[in-house]
Structure formats: C-alpha cells, structure tokens
C-alpha cells in the first residue's frame, strides 16, 4: 500500500474513533462530524454501515455501564450525606453538610455555633 493510501486509512480510522465517541455520548451527527473534521452526511453514511452502527451501540453500552458503576459507588456517600443533613439541628449545619457531605456531626462538635444574624434581610 502506498504511503498516501495508508495516511488516508489512518485519518479515516482516527475520524471514526472520534465519531463513535461523540455519537455514543449523545452528540448529533453534525456535532460528531464537526469534531471529527467530516460532514454530517459522512457521519450518516458511516452510521448506515451495520458494523459501524454496532460500534456506536457498544460504546454507548460501555458508557452507561461505567456511569452506572460510578453512581453505585457514590450511593453510600449520598445516603450518608442525606442522613447528616436530616439529623443536623440548624440551618448552619445543613448548609455545611451540603458543601462537605461527610462529617457534619464532627464539624458541629468542633465548632462553636452562634445564632444566625438578626436584622433586615436584603
């Protein structure tokens, strides 16, 4: 294969990789084409090929699987943060627990809490 032909194949493979990632993440054909440096029509032609469309579907499944795994890992922290917020006695602690979810009760024990400022609100 000539060097020019190989470069064309390499460019297409690189563009395909970008298109697959863009479409799998929910971008439009136009957006995927812009990112890959090809037209939306080229993206449509590529999607008409069964093998390419399967690659996009598989990439989307992989993304959903990774996202589901990350959300599952965060579940315990989220429940703990909600428990802390619910058990906090005042607005100052609830506000703090939203900023720093874990350890609200530890923070509350270590800080002398004063009443909220009184007076006119603006």
JOURHU-V149345 format. One record per helix or strand. SS is the DSSP state (hx for helix, st for strand). FROM is the first residue (numbers start at 1). LEN is the number of residues. Records with the same first field share a line. If there is no record, write none. Layout:
BEGIN
SS = FROM-LEN, FROM-LEN
END
This chain:
BEGIN
hx = 3-22, 29-8, 40-9, 50-38, 91-9, 104-7
END
